[in-house]
Amino acid sequence: MFSDTIAAVSTALGEGGIAIIRVSGPQAITQVTPLFRSRISLADAESHTVHYGHMISPVDGEKLEEVLVTVMKGPRSFTTEDVVEISAHGGIISVRRVMDLLLQQEIRLAEPGEFTKRAFLGGRIDLSQAEAVIDLIRSKSDRAFSVALKQVSGSLSEQIHLLRHSLIEMLAHIEVNIDYPEHDVESVTAEFIKDKSTEVMEGINKLLKTSNEGKILREGITTAIIGRPNVGKSSLLNALARDNKAIVTDIPGTTRDVIEEYVTINNIPLKLLDTAGIRETMDVVEKIGVERSRAAVVDADLILLVLNSNDELHADELALMEQFKGRQCICLMNKMDLPSKVDKETLLSFFEESSIVPMSILEEKGLDKLEEAISTLFFGGKLESGDLTYVSNVRHIALLKKAHRSLMDAYEAAEQRVPIDLIQIDVRLAWEQLGEIIGDTAADSLLDQIFSQFCLGK
């Protein structure tokens, strides 16, 4: 553990009602005590109590800021160390005054994520819970927040511990048979390894089954709005964002660059990309915009192809539909309030009927159908129940797949009657790979990389 004391501002910088400066370390209370004047000394304060007073200069006793100070003695704190949280007036000057005082007392500025890292090293949370803290902060929908909150509470950790416990039982059985080979019945041991490997692989598969949905909830769906000029792409972005984010005019080629906006539909976060209308053009600027539109399509998880139902299909649109075959794509038939001139049979040759959504973006009709189509496309119509543990972290998904592969190797080796000391290598590897998810077998370099993604003060 650490012997030094750290401090950082835990609230967003700038003007606000309040700013919180967090101090943590074995000497946190001792070092803040001479800087705080109140009716009671912090050294004598009970744990988890709040005290009104002033931050003062240790040189001349001048009052520098009016504050509330919360005392939390370890190990009953977030970091498991003594923690002092100073609530000052929200503002750059007040925060700077308090931080200057603290840094003059041999308290150093915390590194990004260092408070959470100390909580992990102190055993209060494991690595998957620590990573879920980032997801909580970055959540873009209520559902994503709920999934992250559940992981912070240890839902994923509990599942991983159960899987690793089964592997420990398998390793113990193998170790006994290696040490006492005269008591080993080869066929019985092989069946035991196959049964246990299958049991753990089924548990891993159950977690991986939620990985696609979990990743979407965590990162959102990158959604490209594609179509010819003046079909209603920018109007769609504005309607979904409930704001005038993009300029809308009757002049073709108004949008000349990719406009990004985050929205939430049916608790599913979407990263919307409004693109330039795709057409052949001699305008240099618009041509660059069209090229960027085509590039956005390549990286998109979902394509919203907007067509004008009051116009016949153009060659450009037919080419796009051909290009989008096999992709996650929804066809939006805009201007449904006008007579349709689009050949429905042609559309059905490219899209499922459920992926063709009639809309009037101007009148905001059909948005509910679009939400339903997106939900059906990615979640089969609805998200699973709240009791399900979603795996949303890319690192966790990769390690689960590696552990599954290691156990499959062990299973196949047991079938072929490979010596059990060789099978043990694969089983132990799976145990270590699962342990890396919760941090039991994680390297220091990995910890540094993960916690460096946190904001300062967390």
N, C-alpha and C positions, 0 to 999 in steps of 0.2 A: 504494500500500500504506500501511499504518499506521505511525506513528512512536511510538505509545504502547504501553504494556504493560497487559494485562488479566488479571484473575483471577476465578475463580468456583469454587464447590463443584460437583464433577461427579457426586457420589453423592447418593442420597436423604438428606434431613435426618432426624435422629432417632438413636436408639441403634442401633449396629451394630458389627460386628467391625472395620471400617476405614472411613475417610472419605478421599476424594481431592480435593485442591484443585489445580486446573490453572492454570498461569500461562503466558501466551504473549505474545511481543512481541520486538522487536529487542534490548531491554535486559533480557529476563527473567532470564537467568543472572546478569548483573551486579547487578541489583537484589535478587535473592534471596540472593546470596553472603554479604553481611554479616549476614544473619539466620539463617544455618545454620552450626553448629559441628560439624566432623567432622575425621577424620584427614587429609582432603584438601579443599582449597578447591574449590568448585564451578567457579570460573573456570578451574581446571586440569584439571577432570574430562574424561574422554573422553566422546564422544557415546554415547547409549544405554547408560549405565551407572547402577547403583543404589547409593546411598550411605546408610549408617546414621549418625544423629547427632541433634542437638537443635535445635529452633528457639529462638533466644535473643533477649532484649531488646537492641536496639542501644545502649540507654542505660547499663545496668549489667551486661549479660552474663548476666542471670538465665535459667536454663533454663525455657522455657514449655511445651514439648511434645517428646516423643520421637517421631521420624519416620524414614521412609525417603524419600529424595529421588531421583527419576529425572530424568536430564538427557538431552534430545534436541535436538541442534543443527540449525537450519535449513540447507538446505531439507528435510532428511530427517526431517520431523515432520508431524503431521496438518495443522497450519496453515501449514506451510512456513516458519515462523518458529522462533526458539529457544523451546523449551517446557520448563518445569520442572513436574513433577507431585509433589506432596507428599502422601505417605500417612501420615495421622495416625490416632489412635485414634478409632473411631466414637463420636461424642457431641457434643451441642450446644456444650458449653464448650470442648472441644478444637478444634473447627472454628472457633468464634468467635475464639479466641486467635490461631490461625494467620492467619485472614482479617484481623483487626485489625492484625497486624504488617505484612502485605502492603500494605494500604491506606494505611499510614503512610509508605510508600516511593514515593509518587507512582505507584503502581499503581492503576488504577481498576477498579471492579466491571464485569465483562463484561455486555453486553446479552444477552437471550435469543437463542441460536443464533449468537452472534458468533464462536465458535471455528470452526464449520462455514462461516460466511460468509467468514472469512479463508482457509480451505482452498479455497473456491471462487475468491475473488479472487486467490489465489496460484497458481491453475492446477492444483492437485492433483486436484480433482474438478470436474465440470460441474454445472449446476443440477439436472438430472434425478437425478444421483447424490446431491446434497445433499438433495433432497426424499425420496429413498429412505431416507435416514437416519431421517427422521421415521417412515416406515412400519415400519422395523426396530423402533423403540422401541414403536410402538403395535400391533405384530402380535398377533393373537388366536388364531393357529393356526400349526402348524409349516409348513404350505404357504404361508401368507401371509408368514412369516418368510423362507422360501426364495426366494420371488419378490422380496421387497425386497432380500435379500442379493445376488441376481443383478443387480438394477438398480444397487446400490451398486458392484458390480464393473464396471459399464459396459456391460451387455448391450444396454440400450435406446439408450444413447449411440452405440454402434457402428452400430446400425441407422439411426439418424438421420443420422449422418455419411455413411453410404453413400448415402442418399437425397439429401442436400444436395450431395454430390459429383456425382451425375447431373445435378442442376439447374444446377450451376456449368458443366458441359460444355455444357448447352443454352444458358445465358446467353452463354458464350464464342462459341458458333456464331452466335447472334443478333447479338452485338456486331460480329463480323467482317463479317456481311452488311449491317449498318447502315453501317459505316465504308467498305465497298467494295461498293456496290450493283451496280456493273457486272459483278461476278463472281457475283451471286446468281441462282440458278435457283429461281424462286418455288415451283414444285411440289415440288422436292427439299427445300427448307427447310421447307415445310408438312408434308411426310411425316415429316421428321426430328423436328419439334416434336411431332407426334401420337404417334410411336413412343416418344419419350422421356417424354412426359407419361403415356402409358399405362403404361410401365415403372414410373415412380415412384408412380402411383396404385395399381398392384397391390401395391407394397411397403407403401403406407399401409394399404390394405385388409387386408393380412395382419396388420398390427399391430392395426387396429381390430377384427378378428375376435375377438381375445382380450380386448377391453376390458370386455365384460359380466362375464366370469368374473373378470378382474383386479380390477374394481371391487368385486365381491362378496367376493373374498379379502381385499381391503384394508379394506372398511368393514363387511363382514358382511351378513347378510340380516335385515332387520327382520321379525320373525315374530310375528304376533298369534294367541294361542290364544283361540278364540271358541267359545261354546256356551251352552246353558241352564244354570241353576244345578245343581250336584251331578252333572254328567256326567263329572267327573274332570279338569277343566282344571288346577287347582292341583296335583293329584297328578302330572299329566304334566310340569309345570314342575319339580317336585321330582325326578322320575325322570330327566329329561334333565340337570338340574344336579347330580345325585348328592348332593343335600343337601335338608334341609327348609327351603326358602326361603319357602314359602307355607303359611299355616295351612289345614289340611284337617279339616273336620268334616262331619257328616251334616246340619247345619243349612243350608238354602238361603240364599244371599246372604252367605256368610261373607266372600268377597272383595269389597271395596267400592271398591278403587282399582286402578290399573294397576301391577303389580309387574314390574320389569325385571331380567333376568339374562342374562349372556353365557355361552354354551356353545359347544362345538365338536363338530360331528357330521361324521364322515368327512372331517376336515380342512377343513370348511366352518364358518366362524364364524356363529353365529346370535345375534341380539339378541332374546331371548324376551320377550314382553309377555303376562303372565297377566292376563286382564281379568275384570271382574265379569260374572256370569251374565246373559245378555240375556233379560229378561222384563218384563212390565208390573208395576209396583210402586208402592205409595203411600208407601213409606219414602223420605224426602227424601234421606238419605245414599246409600242404594242406588241411587236414581234418578240421582244425580250420577255414580255409578260406571258405570252402564249407558251414560250419555251419553259418558263418557270411553272406554268400550269401543268404541262406534260410531266415535268420532273416531280411535282407534288403528287401526281397520280401514282407514280412508282412506289412511293413510301407510304401511301395511305392504307389504313386498315379497312376503311369503308369509302365507297364512292357514291355520291348522290348525283346522278345524271339528271339534269333538269332539261325537259323538253317543252316546247310550246305546243300544246294540244290543238291550237287554232291554226297550226301551220303544218304542211307536209314534211315528212322526214327528209333532212338534207344528207348529202353524201358524207359530209363530215360526221354527222351523228351516227350514221350506219357504221362508219369506220370505228368510231369510239365504242359502239356496242359490241362490235367484233373483238376489239381490243380488250374489253372488260369481261369477256367470257371466262368463267372460272374464278373470277374475283368476287368479293363481297360487294355487291352493287345493288342499289335501289333506284328504280326509274321513277322520277317525279313528273307527272303530267300536269304542268302548270296551266293556268287560265282555263280551268274546267268550267267556268261560268260562261265561256264562249263555245260555239259549235266546234266539235272535234273533227280534225281533218287527218289525224294520224291513223294509219292502218293497224288495227289491233292485232291482227294475225302476225304481222311482221314483228311487233313487240314481243308476242308470246313465243316467237322462235328464238328470242334472246333471253327472256326473263320468265321466271315463275310468276304466276298471277299474283301471288302474295307480295312480290317485290315490285309491283306496279301500283303506284299510289297517285290517284287523282287529287289535285290540289288547286286552290285559288289563293296564291300567296298574298295577293292584294287584299282579299277579304279575310285572310287568315283562316281559310277552310281547308281541312285535311291534315292539319298539323298533328292531330291526335292519331290519325292513321299512320303518319310517318313515324311517330313515337312507337306505335305498336309494331310496325315493320322492323324497326331497329332492334327492339326488344326480342322479337321472334328470331331474327337473324343471328343474334349473338347469345341469347340465353334461352332459346326455345320457348319464348313467350313470357317467362317470368324467372326471377332469381330464386335460388333455393332458399329454404327456410333459414331463419336467423340462427338455428342451432348448428349449422354447418360451419366447419372451420375452413375458411378459404386460404389457399396458399397464393400469395400475390407477389412475393419477392423473387426476382429473376435468379438471384444467387441460391435461394432455397430450392427453387424448381430444378436447377442444374444439379445440385447435390442429391436431391431425391432420385433423379434419374440415374446418377452415377451409382448410388447405393442399390438401386433396383438391378442395374447391370451386374454389379458385384455379386449379388445374391443369385441372380440367374446363372452366373458362372459357377457358383457353389453348388447349385441344384444340378446342373448338367454334369459337374465333376462327380457328384455323389451317384448319379445314374450310371456313370461309366466306371464306378468303383475306383476312383482315383484315391491314393492314400490320404487319410484324413488330415495329416499335418499340412498337406498342400491346400486342402479345402479350407482349413483354418485361416489361411492368408486372405482369401476372398471374404470370409465372414467378418474377420477383424477389420478389413478395409471398409466394408459396409458400415460397421459400427462407428468407425472414425469419421466417415463421410456424414453420417447422421449427426454425430457429435459436433461437427463443424457448423451445423445450422444453429445450434444453441450456444456455441462458443467453447464447448468442453475441449475440443481438439483444434481450435483456431490458432493460427500463427500470429505473432505480434504484428507483422506487416499488414495482415488482413484487418486486424483491429484498428490500426492507425488509418487505413484506407476508409473503413466504414465510418468511424467517428469524425473524420475530417469532412464528411458530407453534412454534418450538423451545422446549424447556425451558432454564432457566438452567444454564449449565455445559456445554452441548453444542456 
